[in-house]
Amino acid sequence: MSGISHMLPFVVAGGVMLALSLLLQHLFGRSDITTMMTNVGNAAFRMMYPVLAAFIAYSIADRPGFMPGLMGGYLAQLGTTTAPRLGWISSGFWGAIVAGFAAGLAVRLLNYLFRRIPQELDHIKTGLLVPLLSLLFVGALMVMAINPPLGRFNAWLSIQLDGMQGGSRLVLGTLLGVFSTTRSRVLRAISRVYVEFYQNTPLPVQVLFMYMAGPQFLQAITGADQPVRIAPFVLGFLGVGLYHAAYISEVIRTGIEAVPRGQMEAAQSQGFTRAQAYWYIVLPQTFKIILPPLCNQALNLVKNTSVLALVAGGDLMYRSDNFVSLYGYLQGYIVCCLMYFIICFPLAMLVQWLERRSKERPRGVSLAELGLDNVEEA
């Protein structure tokens, strides 16, 4: 946590600086002040991974670990590999964490190996051998082993998030919901941090921040010469998807907790692994319980897409706003409301029907309905 706490000021200050710079450019046009703010914000973003890795290494190996940790984080931020620079892709947050732990542990190992060096040569150990060998180890690890696969993974993840659809939100919410009920403290912590962040910050603020600071952030982590422009619709689509995944995860968590604990214990006693018990026993019962609130989330999802109008997302609200601004007819908003009603009202009726059905007790099936009325008792 030491590295993350030292990294957060760079993220917050850099993001706010970039957002203010873009806002001033929209209001007053580009100037030396906005250019300065953009450059400073980008520089702050570029420092967050080196600082994260440096202070992780510092917490493990004290001051000797700071330099190799800082350099490992810098290599993670650049995505340095043996390939030409155009092929570098930042290994990002996870690469910086690996670099920080590797640097700290390498310094501790070197200090242990050199513990028998005479005291009169101690300055050579601390001033040359430990810095040189730890940097060589961390550099080789990041360039040869960590950055190539993590860079490819980050590129793949970016493509998958850009194409996230409703089913993907459900999958992400399901994973986070399962994480919230596992025994692993790490998985529970990941789920809680994600859910608490998205539930306690307004959706318009999230979408606007992603729209204004997202291109600068991608430029900082990829090392591109220009901000990495992303279509406003994709940014809004991603923002709404991640926002509702947090709420879906809470719905699924409560559904899993509603299934009696004995179901899991009984499944494991029959030889099921924990993952198989979730897949075959717990989750099927969970989805029956949570179907009505899931439909409510789908209803809210449709209505919350109107936030895309803030970032020119091309949604229904944006088109209506353009119509009114061009022709001055208030009827454009009335038609927009009617169209949202036409979309949402059937979903609301479906939610009510599912709630009524979930309260009904299951009806038994007679032998006659199964075609077994002529079966004689043994």
RAZIFEN-V177828 format. One record per residue. N is the residue number from 1. RES is the residue in three letters. OMEGA is omega in radians with two decimals (none if undefined). Layout:
BEGIN
n=N res=RES omega=OMEGA
n=N res=RES omega=OMEGA
END
This chain:
BEGIN
n=1 res=MET omega=-3.14
n=2 res=SER omega=-3.13
n=3 res=GLY omega=-3.12
n=4 res=ILE omega=-3.14
n=5 res=SER omega=3.09
n=6 res=HIS omega=3.14
n=7 res=MET omega=-3.02
n=8 res=LEU omega=3.10
n=9 res=PRO omega=3.10
n=10 res=PHE omega=-3.13
n=11 res=VAL omega=-3.08
n=12 res=VAL omega=-3.10
n=13 res=ALA omega=3.13
n=14 res=GLY omega=3.13
n=15 res=GLY omega=3.12
n=16 res=VAL omega=3.12
n=17 res=MET omega=3.13
n=18 res=LEU omega=3.13
n=19 res=ALA omega=3.11
n=20 res=LEU omega=3.12
n=21 res=SER omega=3.13
n=22 res=LEU omega=3.12
n=23 res=LEU omega=3.13
n=24 res=LEU omega=3.09
n=25 res=GLN omega=3.11
n=26 res=HIS omega=-3.07
n=27 res=LEU omega=-2.98
n=28 res=PHE omega=-3.11
n=29 res=GLY omega=-3.11
n=30 res=ARG omega=3.11
n=31 res=SER omega=3.11
n=32 res=ASP omega=-3.13
n=33 res=ILE omega=-3.14
n=34 res=THR omega=3.08
n=35 res=THR omega=3.11
n=36 res=MET omega=-3.13
n=37 res=MET omega=3.11
n=38 res=THR omega=-3.12
n=39 res=ASN omega=3.14
n=40 res=VAL omega=3.11
n=41 res=GLY omega=3.09
n=42 res=ASN omega=3.12
n=43 res=ALA omega=3.11
n=44 res=ALA omega=3.11
n=45 res=PHE omega=-3.12
n=46 res=ARG omega=-3.10
n=47 res=MET omega=-2.95
n=48 res=MET omega=3.13
n=49 res=TYR omega=3.04
n=50 res=PRO omega=3.14
n=51 res=VAL omega=3.11
n=52 res=LEU omega=-3.11
n=53 res=ALA omega=-3.10
n=54 res=ALA omega=-3.08
n=55 res=PHE omega=2.97
n=56 res=ILE omega=3.11
n=57 res=ALA omega=3.13
n=58 res=TYR omega=-3.14
n=59 res=SER omega=-3.13
n=60 res=ILE omega=-3.00
n=61 res=ALA omega=-3.13
n=62 res=ASP omega=-2.99
n=63 res=ARG omega=3.12
n=64 res=PRO omega=-3.14
n=65 res=GLY omega=-3.04
n=66 res=PHE omega=-3.07
n=67 res=MET omega=3.12
n=68 res=PRO omega=3.08
n=69 res=GLY omega=3.12
n=70 res=LEU omega=-3.13
n=71 res=MET omega=3.09
n=72 res=GLY omega=3.07
n=73 res=GLY omega=3.11
n=74 res=TYR omega=3.08
n=75 res=LEU omega=3.08
n=76 res=ALA omega=3.13
n=77 res=GLN omega=3.11
n=78 res=LEU omega=-3.02
n=79 res=GLY omega=-3.03
n=80 res=THR omega=3.03
n=81 res=THR omega=3.08
n=82 res=THR omega=3.12
n=83 res=ALA omega=3.05
n=84 res=PRO omega=-3.01
n=85 res=ARG omega=-3.14
n=86 res=LEU omega=-3.14
n=87 res=GLY omega=-3.13
n=88 res=TRP omega=3.04
n=89 res=ILE omega=-3.07
n=90 res=SER omega=3.04
n=91 res=SER omega=2.91
n=92 res=GLY omega=-3.02
n=93 res=PHE omega=-3.09
n=94 res=TRP omega=3.07
n=95 res=GLY omega=3.12
n=96 res=ALA omega=3.11
n=97 res=ILE omega=3.10
n=98 res=VAL omega=-3.14
n=99 res=ALA omega=-3.13
n=100 res=GLY omega=3.14
n=101 res=PHE omega=-3.14
n=102 res=ALA omega=-3.13
n=103 res=ALA omega=-3.14
n=104 res=GLY omega=-3.12
n=105 res=LEU omega=3.11
n=106 res=ALA omega=3.14
n=107 res=VAL omega=3.12
n=108 res=ARG omega=3.12
n=109 res=LEU omega=3.13
n=110 res=LEU omega=3.10
n=111 res=ASN omega=3.12
n=112 res=TYR omega=-3.12
n=113 res=LEU omega=-3.10
n=114 res=PHE omega=-3.03
n=115 res=ARG omega=-3.09
n=116 res=ARG omega=3.10
n=117 res=ILE omega=3.13
n=118 res=PRO omega=-3.07
n=119 res=GLN omega=-3.13
n=120 res=GLU omega=3.09
n=121 res=LEU omega=-3.08
n=122 res=ASP omega=-3.13
n=123 res=HIS omega=3.08
n=124 res=ILE omega=3.12
n=125 res=LYS omega=-3.07
n=126 res=THR omega=-3.07
n=127 res=GLY omega=-3.07
n=128 res=LEU omega=-2.97
n=129 res=LEU omega=-3.09
n=130 res=VAL omega=3.10
n=131 res=PRO omega=-3.07
n=132 res=LEU omega=-3.07
n=133 res=LEU omega=3.12
n=134 res=SER omega=3.09
n=135 res=LEU omega=3.11
n=136 res=LEU omega=-3.14
n=137 res=PHE omega=-3.11
n=138 res=VAL omega=3.13
n=139 res=GLY omega=3.13
n=140 res=ALA omega=-3.14
n=141 res=LEU omega=-3.09
n=142 res=MET omega=-3.04
n=143 res=VAL omega=-3.02
n=144 res=MET omega=-2.96
n=145 res=ALA omega=-2.99
n=146 res=ILE omega=-3.05
n=147 res=ASN omega=-3.11
n=148 res=PRO omega=-3.12
n=149 res=PRO omega=-3.14
n=150 res=LEU omega=3.07
n=151 res=GLY omega=3.09
n=152 res=ARG omega=3.12
n=153 res=PHE omega=3.12
n=154 res=ASN omega=3.11
n=155 res=ALA omega=3.11
n=156 res=TRP omega=-3.12
n=157 res=LEU omega=3.12
n=158 res=SER omega=3.13
n=159 res=ILE omega=-3.12
n=160 res=GLN omega=3.14
n=161 res=LEU omega=3.11
n=162 res=ASP omega=-3.12
n=163 res=GLY omega=-3.08
n=164 res=MET omega=3.13
n=165 res=GLN omega=-3.05
n=166 res=GLY omega=3.12
n=167 res=GLY omega=3.13
n=168 res=SER omega=3.09
n=169 res=ARG omega=3.13
n=170 res=LEU omega=3.12
n=171 res=VAL omega=3.13
n=172 res=LEU omega=3.11
n=173 res=GLY omega=3.12
n=174 res=THR omega=3.12
n=175 res=LEU omega=3.14
n=176 res=LEU omega=3.09
n=177 res=GLY omega=3.08
n=178 res=VAL omega=3.10
n=179 res=PHE omega=-3.08
n=180 res=SER omega=-3.07
n=181 res=THR omega=-3.12
n=182 res=THR omega=3.10
n=183 res=ARG omega=-3.09
n=184 res=SER omega=3.11
n=185 res=ARG omega=-3.13
n=186 res=VAL omega=3.14
n=187 res=LEU omega=3.10
n=188 res=ARG omega=-3.14
n=189 res=ALA omega=3.11
n=190 res=ILE omega=-3.12
n=191 res=SER omega=-3.07
n=192 res=ARG omega=3.13
n=193 res=VAL omega=-3.14
n=194 res=TYR omega=-3.07
n=195 res=VAL omega=-3.09
n=196 res=GLU omega=3.13
n=197 res=PHE omega=-3.06
n=198 res=TYR omega=3.14
n=199 res=GLN omega=-3.05
n=200 res=ASN omega=2.99
n=201 res=THR omega=-3.07
n=202 res=PRO omega=3.12
n=203 res=LEU omega=3.12
n=204 res=PRO omega=3.13
n=205 res=VAL omega=3.13
n=206 res=GLN omega=-3.09
n=207 res=VAL omega=3.13
n=208 res=LEU omega=3.14
n=209 res=PHE omega=3.12
n=210 res=MET omega=-3.12
n=211 res=TYR omega=-3.04
n=212 res=MET omega=-3.08
n=213 res=ALA omega=-3.10
n=214 res=GLY omega=3.12
n=215 res=PRO omega=3.11
n=216 res=GLN omega=3.13
n=217 res=PHE omega=3.12
n=218 res=LEU omega=3.07
n=219 res=GLN omega=-3.11
n=220 res=ALA omega=-3.06
n=221 res=ILE omega=3.13
n=222 res=THR omega=-3.13
n=223 res=GLY omega=-3.14
n=224 res=ALA omega=3.13
n=225 res=ASP omega=-3.13
n=226 res=GLN omega=3.05
n=227 res=PRO omega=-3.11
n=228 res=VAL omega=-3.07
n=229 res=ARG omega=3.08
n=230 res=ILE omega=-3.13
n=231 res=ALA omega=3.14
n=232 res=PRO omega=-3.14
n=233 res=PHE omega=-3.14
n=234 res=VAL omega=3.12
n=235 res=LEU omega=3.12
n=236 res=GLY omega=3.13
n=237 res=PHE omega=3.12
n=238 res=LEU omega=-3.14
n=239 res=GLY omega=3.13
n=240 res=VAL omega=-3.14
n=241 res=GLY omega=3.13
n=242 res=LEU omega=3.13
n=243 res=TYR omega=-3.09
n=244 res=HIS omega=3.05
n=245 res=ALA omega=3.11
n=246 res=ALA omega=3.14
n=247 res=TYR omega=3.11
n=248 res=ILE omega=3.13
n=249 res=SER omega=3.10
n=250 res=GLU omega=3.09
n=251 res=VAL omega=-3.12
n=252 res=ILE omega=3.10
n=253 res=ARG omega=3.13
n=254 res=THR omega=3.09
n=255 res=GLY omega=3.11
n=256 res=ILE omega=3.14
n=257 res=GLU omega=3.10
n=258 res=ALA omega=3.08
n=259 res=VAL omega=-3.11
n=260 res=PRO omega=-3.12
n=261 res=ARG omega=3.14
n=262 res=GLY omega=3.11
n=263 res=GLN omega=3.11
n=264 res=MET omega=-3.12
n=265 res=GLU omega=3.12
n=266 res=ALA omega=3.13
n=267 res=ALA omega=-3.14
n=268 res=GLN omega=3.10
n=269 res=SER omega=3.10
n=270 res=GLN omega=3.07
n=271 res=GLY omega=3.09
n=272 res=PHE omega=2.92
n=273 res=THR omega=-3.13
n=274 res=ARG omega=3.12
n=275 res=ALA omega=3.11
n=276 res=GLN omega=3.12
n=277 res=ALA omega=3.07
n=278 res=TYR omega=-3.00
n=279 res=TRP omega=-3.00
n=280 res=TYR omega=-3.01
n=281 res=ILE omega=-2.97
n=282 res=VAL omega=-3.04
n=283 res=LEU omega=3.07
n=284 res=PRO omega=3.09
n=285 res=GLN omega=-3.14
n=286 res=THR omega=-3.08
n=287 res=PHE omega=3.06
n=288 res=LYS omega=-3.13
n=289 res=ILE omega=-2.97
n=290 res=ILE omega=-3.09
n=291 res=LEU omega=3.10
n=292 res=PRO omega=3.12
n=293 res=PRO omega=3.06
n=294 res=LEU omega=3.09
n=295 res=CYS omega=3.05
n=296 res=ASN omega=3.10
n=297 res=GLN omega=3.07
n=298 res=ALA omega=3.10
n=299 res=LEU omega=3.11
n=300 res=ASN omega=3.13
n=301 res=LEU omega=3.13
n=302 res=VAL omega=-3.11
n=303 res=LYS omega=-3.10
n=304 res=ASN omega=3.05
n=305 res=THR omega=3.10
n=306 res=SER omega=3.13
n=307 res=VAL omega=3.13
n=308 res=LEU omega=3.09
n=309 res=ALA omega=3.13
n=310 res=LEU omega=-3.08
n=311 res=VAL omega=3.11
n=312 res=ALA omega=-3.05
n=313 res=GLY omega=3.12
n=314 res=GLY omega=-3.13
n=315 res=ASP omega=-3.08
n=316 res=LEU omega=-3.14
n=317 res=MET omega=3.13
n=318 res=TYR omega=3.12
n=319 res=ARG omega=3.12
n=320 res=SER omega=3.13
n=321 res=ASP omega=3.08
n=322 res=ASN omega=3.14
n=323 res=PHE omega=-3.12
n=324 res=VAL omega=-3.12
n=325 res=SER omega=-3.13
n=326 res=LEU omega=-3.01
n=327 res=TYR omega=3.07
n=328 res=GLY omega=-3.13
n=329 res=TYR omega=3.08
n=330 res=LEU omega=-3.14
n=331 res=GLN omega=3.11
n=332 res=GLY omega=3.12
n=333 res=TYR omega=3.10
n=334 res=ILE omega=3.10
n=335 res=VAL omega=3.11
n=336 res=CYS omega=3.11
n=337 res=CYS omega=-3.14
n=338 res=LEU omega=-3.13
n=339 res=MET omega=3.05
n=340 res=TYR omega=3.12
n=341 res=PHE omega=3.13
n=342 res=ILE omega=3.12
n=343 res=ILE omega=-2.97
n=344 res=CYS omega=-3.06
n=345 res=PHE omega=3.08
n=346 res=PRO omega=3.09
n=347 res=LEU omega=3.10
n=348 res=ALA omega=3.09
n=349 res=MET omega=3.10
n=350 res=LEU omega=3.11
n=351 res=VAL omega=3.14
n=352 res=GLN omega=-3.13
n=353 res=TRP omega=3.12
n=354 res=LEU omega=3.10
n=355 res=GLU omega=3.11
n=356 res=ARG omega=-3.10
n=357 res=ARG omega=-3.12
n=358 res=SER omega=3.13
n=359 res=LYS omega=-3.14
n=360 res=GLU omega=3.08
n=361 res=ARG omega=-3.13
n=362 res=PRO omega=-3.11
n=363 res=ARG omega=3.09
n=364 res=GLY omega=3.13
n=365 res=VAL omega=-3.13
n=366 res=SER omega=3.10
n=367 res=LEU omega=3.13
n=368 res=ALA omega=3.12
n=369 res=GLU omega=3.11
n=370 res=LEU omega=-3.12
n=371 res=GLY omega=-3.08
n=372 res=LEU omega=-3.07
n=373 res=ASP omega=-3.14
n=374 res=ASN omega=-3.13
n=375 res=VAL omega=3.13
n=376 res=GLU omega=3.11
n=377 res=GLU omega=-3.14
n=378 res=ALA omega=none
END
